[in-house]
């Protein structure tokens, strides 16, 4: 059966039908041959016996009368009657003593023939095959009786050659009939097997073409399958859901009357009536058509996203998460990073972002977002030639060619940060201008003390009064202290007015607060505003920059002052009060600024950090202070909480992670520290 299993289904069906029919035909042929040939031979023998009996009955009188001439005429007539002349070789009659009375031989009677087939007593006839010269005959001997007495024997020789010719003719006719039947069966079985297996053969050919990637192969699976691309609405318009395999499409079918959906009326996915092979062909067609639709949609989707990838305004990279190698990059990446695509592909992403890839991988593995994406703001990247610039980086995990990878989109924010830096610096200068009177007063205080001391010494000299060593030492000490005080004020002003870079350092929260108060503290007291300090001791350091944090605290104190002065207009004689507290709790360091101003209305609370939003009168504020404050606090991983009740004041609570509990901020600090000497560093 093993070779049988290797042949095609069509040949299996064909051979099976042919073998069964041939077996039946051969069986019928053998039975028919046995029945027909044996029957023919028996019939001829009976006919010979009948001829012999006829001669015995009619020739008995001629034998008794010894009228042998009539007897001879009788046997010749019987031998030559109709077709017997071809079947009967001879007829002869013997008397009781086996003497030949008459015969039909045209040659002398062969002597041995008279004793070749005797009829034994008690038998009516005898049949025996005898040879006479070149001829072989079935010798049929019948006794000739007269009453109860036997008077002779009649022998009729049937030609064996003639009988064999009849049998051969019958065999030829029978075999011809059988052969014709076999040929017809061969043809019919071949047609049947081909008809049954032709759909399967077409399915096999189409499957082979599909496996080679030829999805445009013609789907010829028989009549009634007039499936052309133009007949499928969902294929022409891939935005249209297909009712067969789109769940959305099935839902839309229910409302197709309202939406004008025509997809459900197409000819595809319709089952025809028929046997299992036709049902299989229909199911295969539906499967192939679904694959075509998916493939078309996939191709369009790939083209769309490839177009977005190549035409995107920002650089986009595909990075292998295991090796950090760049697998792909769009043209914008070449333009911004000034590398050719050939130089970017296969290069470690660390070249562009140094430690960012490893941090990004860690963040991707630990991402708790639904999309698994992470966002890195204001990180430092490097162009060709190690020239730094700032970007916002957004990374999402993807599968790229079977590789675990991430797609990284970066946005160049260098220009934006420069503008932000200019804005912050302008705001600082504006603040210094507003505080100039108070600053002048702060500086004037030590100058007055120095002047008074020097005038006191001059007066003693003019009056020729003795100046003791103790007086000189006390006066010099006082003048030195006042100079130190003026120096501190000037240093704080210089530090505050200096541009600061986006750097991180370990900062004691109390230092920038004291620095700001050294500048504005005296002015606030002149404006009848008391600033109370409750600064915590031994606070953990935070990651930030002293100068930028001074800007934050400066803005909050100025806003508190403005709010208090607004309330003073309606409540003359009121004294303002600002309580500044710092403390640490649960790995974070807090700074709160509470004033007794009018508070913030609920309707504007969510807008106060928006740029250019202000509740102050026109000309008294641009609405940028809190927006800048919010941006700086966010850069250092901090948060701002507002607690305010209308008429009862406002409390701003700033919270920063301690340097030890927020190591993620180290990447900015470490990166900038290493490149702090770069002349093109972005500064604020």
ABEGO torsion letter per residue (X at the ends): XAAAAABBAAAAAAAAAAAAAAAAAAAAAAAAAAAAAAAAAAAAAAAAAAAAAAAAAAAAAAAAAGBAAAAAAAAAAAAABEAAAAABABBBBBBAAGBBABBABABBBBAAAAAABBBBBGBABBBBBBBBEABBBBBBBBBBBBEABBAEBBBBBBBAAAAAAAAAAAAAAAAAAAAAAAAAAAAAAAAAAAAAAAAAAAAAAAAAAAAAGBAABBBBAEBGBBBBAAABAAAABAABBBAAABAAAAAAAAAAAAAGBAAAABABGBBBBEBAAAAAAAAAAAAAAAAAAAAAAAAAAAAAAAAAAAABABBBBBBBAAAGBBABBBAAAAAAAGBBAAAABGBBAAAAAEAAAAAAAAAAAABABAAGBBBBBGBBBBBBGGBBBBBBBBBBBBBBGGBBBBBBBBBBAAAAAAAAAAAAAAAAAAAAAAAAAAAAAAAAAAAAAAAAAAAAAAAAAAAGBBBBAAAAAAAAAAAAAAAAAAAAAAAAAAAAABBBBBBBBBBBAAAAAAAAAAAAAAAAAAAGBBBBBBBBBGBBBBBBBAAAAAAAAAAAAAAAAAAAAAAAAABBGBBBBBBBBBBBBGGBBBBBBBBABAEBBAAAAAAAABBGBBABBBGABAGAAAAAAAAAAAAAGBBBBBBBBBGAEBBBBBBBBBAAABAAAAAAAAAAAAAAABAABBBX
